[in-house]
Amino acid sequence: MKKCILAIILLATISAHAQSEKYTAAMQQNLQLLDSAKTSEQLAAVSQAFERIGDAEKTQWLPYYYAALAQTRIGFSNAKSDRDAIGQKANELAEKGEAIEKNADLCSIHNMAATIQMLVNPMERWKTYGVKAYTALQEGYKLDPNNPRLYFLEGTSLFSKPEYIGGGKDKARPVFEKAVQLFHDEKVAALHPSWGLRETENYLAKCK
């Protein structure tokens, strides 16, 4: 009986290890595709791939995060895209991730999704989607005040905001500097978000 139980435990352990290796390999492959994606079509394809991984795994928030991140990259890079639909999809994916784990990086997705929807008509939408973007950022800070991507996103918002309403390069510079410091201090776990340092440094250079 004891041998039977030990055999079952061993088989379960081997199966779980194999499943973990399969998940890791799939994530690494699609992360490479996400980093190399140049077109909206490529980003949409990798978003769908990450979503399928999330639906299959059911206990991992990271696939949904990256699926949503790919959507936001479409929204920011392609002015002809349906930004309302993209923002909605990114939010839905982030919510799937939050059903597993609530964290600052998923809050950053909500911030970016709201920003993308605001870009449809900034003059008319900033009161609605600007507030949503700000709220998502503040929720992220509560969960992790040292998340560098939150500071990057706050900095980009200040950078693009006119000086007469509290924005501009001088306001953005210290926020970007804080982000750079936090990026250098960040200890990134395997497969977890690590993007943003290069983008932050590029913006910081524009502030000088």
C-alpha positions as CSV (number, residue, x, y, z in Angstrom):
1,M,0.0,0.0,0.0
2,K,2.8,2.4,0.9
3,K,4.6,1.6,-2.4
4,C,1.4,2.3,-4.3
5,I,1.0,5.7,-2.5
6,L,4.6,6.6,-3.1
7,A,4.2,5.7,-6.8
8,I,1.1,7.9,-7.1
9,I,3.0,10.8,-5.4
10,L,6.0,10.4,-7.7
11,L,3.8,10.3,-10.8
12,A,1.9,13.4,-9.7
13,T,5.2,15.2,-9.0
14,I,6.6,14.3,-12.4
15,S,3.4,15.4,-14.2
16,A,3.4,18.7,-12.4
17,H,7.0,19.3,-13.2
18,A,6.4,18.5,-16.9
19,Q,3.4,20.8,-16.9
20,S,5.5,23.6,-15.3
21,E,8.2,23.2,-17.9
22,K,5.7,23.3,-20.7
23,Y,4.2,26.5,-19.3
24,T,7.6,28.1,-18.9
25,A,8.7,27.2,-22.5
26,A,5.4,28.5,-23.9
27,M,5.8,31.8,-22.0
28,Q,9.4,32.3,-23.0
29,Q,8.6,31.6,-26.7
30,N,5.8,34.1,-26.7
31,L,7.7,36.7,-24.7
32,Q,10.3,36.6,-27.5
33,L,7.5,37.1,-30.0
34,L,6.1,40.0,-28.0
35,D,9.5,41.7,-27.9
36,S,10.1,41.3,-31.6
37,A,6.6,42.2,-32.8
38,K,6.5,45.1,-35.3
39,T,3.0,45.2,-36.5
40,S,-0.5,45.2,-35.1
41,E,-1.2,41.8,-36.6
42,Q,1.9,40.3,-34.9
43,L,0.9,41.9,-31.6
44,A,-2.7,40.6,-31.9
45,A,-1.4,37.1,-32.6
46,V,0.8,37.0,-29.6
47,S,-2.0,38.5,-27.4
48,Q,-4.2,35.6,-28.5
49,A,-1.4,33.1,-27.7
50,F,-0.9,34.5,-24.2
51,E,-4.7,34.4,-23.6
52,R,-4.8,30.8,-24.6
53,I,-2.0,30.0,-22.2
54,G,-3.9,31.8,-19.4
55,D,-7.2,29.9,-20.2
56,A,-5.3,26.6,-20.1
57,E,-3.4,27.3,-16.9
58,K,-6.2,28.9,-14.9
59,T,-3.9,29.8,-12.0
60,Q,-1.4,32.1,-13.7
61,W,-2.0,35.8,-14.0
62,L,1.1,36.5,-16.1
63,P,-0.3,35.2,-19.5
64,Y,-3.3,37.6,-19.1
65,Y,-1.0,40.4,-18.3
66,Y,1.1,39.9,-21.4
67,A,-2.0,39.4,-23.5
68,A,-3.3,42.8,-22.3
69,L,0.1,44.4,-22.7
70,A,0.2,43.4,-26.4
71,Q,-3.2,45.0,-26.8
72,T,-2.0,48.3,-25.3
73,R,1.0,48.3,-27.7
74,I,-1.4,48.1,-30.6
75,G,-3.5,50.9,-29.2
76,F,-0.5,53.2,-28.7
77,S,1.3,52.4,-31.9
78,N,-1.6,52.3,-34.4
79,A,-3.7,55.5,-34.5
80,K,-6.0,53.8,-37.0
81,S,-6.8,50.9,-34.6
82,D,-10.2,50.7,-32.8
83,R,-8.9,52.2,-29.5
84,D,-12.1,51.8,-27.7
85,A,-12.2,48.0,-28.5
86,I,-8.6,47.6,-27.6
87,G,-8.9,49.4,-24.3
88,Q,-11.9,47.3,-23.4
89,K,-10.1,44.1,-24.4
90,A,-7.0,45.0,-22.4
91,N,-9.2,45.8,-19.3
92,E,-11.0,42.4,-19.7
93,L,-7.7,40.5,-19.9
94,A,-6.4,42.4,-16.8
95,E,-9.6,41.6,-14.9
96,K,-9.0,37.9,-15.7
97,G,-5.5,38.2,-14.2
98,E,-6.9,40.1,-11.2
99,A,-9.3,37.2,-10.5
100,I,-6.1,35.2,-9.8
101,E,-3.9,37.9,-8.2
102,K,-4.4,41.7,-7.7
103,N,-1.1,43.5,-8.3
104,A,0.4,46.8,-9.5
105,D,1.4,45.6,-12.9
106,L,-2.2,44.7,-13.7
107,C,-3.2,48.2,-12.5
108,S,-0.7,49.6,-15.0
109,I,-2.7,47.8,-17.7
110,H,-5.9,49.6,-16.6
111,N,-4.0,52.9,-16.7
112,M,-2.8,52.3,-20.2
113,A,-6.2,51.0,-21.4
114,A,-7.8,54.2,-20.1
115,T,-5.1,56.4,-21.7
116,I,-5.7,54.6,-25.1
117,Q,-9.4,55.2,-24.9
118,M,-8.8,58.9,-24.0
119,L,-6.7,59.3,-27.1
120,V,-9.8,58.8,-29.2
121,N,-10.7,62.4,-28.4
122,P,-8.5,63.8,-25.6
123,M,-10.4,67.1,-25.3
124,E,-13.7,65.5,-24.7
125,R,-12.6,62.4,-22.9
126,W,-9.9,63.5,-20.4
127,K,-12.4,64.1,-17.6
128,T,-13.6,60.5,-17.9
129,Y,-10.7,58.4,-19.1
130,G,-8.1,60.7,-17.6
131,V,-9.6,60.1,-14.2
132,K,-9.7,56.3,-14.8
133,A,-6.1,56.3,-15.8
134,Y,-5.1,58.3,-12.7
135,T,-7.2,56.1,-10.4
136,A,-5.6,52.9,-11.8
137,L,-2.2,54.4,-11.1
138,Q,-3.0,55.3,-7.5
139,E,-4.4,51.8,-6.9
140,G,-1.1,50.5,-8.3
141,Y,1.0,52.6,-5.9
142,K,-1.0,51.3,-3.0
143,L,-0.2,47.7,-4.0
144,D,3.4,48.4,-4.8
145,P,4.9,51.9,-4.3
146,N,8.2,50.7,-5.8
147,N,6.9,49.5,-9.1
148,P,9.0,51.4,-11.7
149,R,6.5,51.0,-14.5
150,L,4.0,53.0,-12.5
151,Y,6.4,55.9,-12.3
152,F,7.2,55.6,-16.0
153,L,3.5,55.9,-16.8
154,E,3.0,58.8,-14.5
155,G,6.0,60.5,-16.1
156,T,4.7,60.1,-19.6
157,S,1.4,61.5,-18.5
158,L,3.1,64.6,-17.0
159,F,5.4,64.9,-20.0
160,S,2.4,65.1,-22.4
161,K,0.3,67.4,-20.2
162,P,0.6,71.2,-20.8
163,E,2.5,73.2,-18.2
164,Y,-0.6,75.4,-17.4
165,I,-2.4,72.4,-16.0
166,G,0.6,71.0,-14.0
167,G,2.5,69.1,-16.6
168,G,5.6,69.6,-18.7
169,K,9.2,68.4,-18.8
170,D,10.2,69.9,-15.5
171,K,7.4,68.1,-13.7
172,A,8.1,64.8,-15.5
173,R,11.9,64.8,-15.0
174,P,12.0,63.8,-11.3
175,V,9.3,61.1,-11.8
176,F,11.4,59.6,-14.7
177,E,14.5,59.8,-12.5
178,K,12.7,57.9,-9.7
179,A,11.6,55.3,-12.2
180,V,15.2,54.8,-13.5
181,Q,16.4,54.3,-9.9
182,L,13.6,51.8,-9.2
183,F,14.3,49.9,-12.4
184,H,17.9,49.4,-11.3
185,D,16.8,48.3,-7.9
186,E,14.1,45.9,-9.2
187,K,14.6,42.2,-8.6
188,V,12.7,40.6,-11.4
189,A,11.4,37.0,-10.9
190,A,11.4,34.7,-13.9
191,L,8.8,35.6,-16.5
192,H,7.7,38.7,-14.6
193,P,7.4,42.1,-16.2
194,S,10.8,43.9,-16.6
195,W,10.1,46.3,-19.5
196,G,10.3,50.1,-19.2
197,L,13.9,51.1,-18.4
198,R,14.8,51.9,-22.1
199,E,11.6,53.8,-22.6
200,T,12.1,55.8,-19.4
201,E,15.6,56.7,-20.3
202,N,14.5,57.9,-23.7
203,Y,11.9,60.2,-22.1
204,L,14.3,61.4,-19.5
205,A,16.7,62.4,-22.3
206,K,14.0,64.6,-23.8
207,C,13.5,66.3,-20.4
208,K,17.1,67.6,-20.3
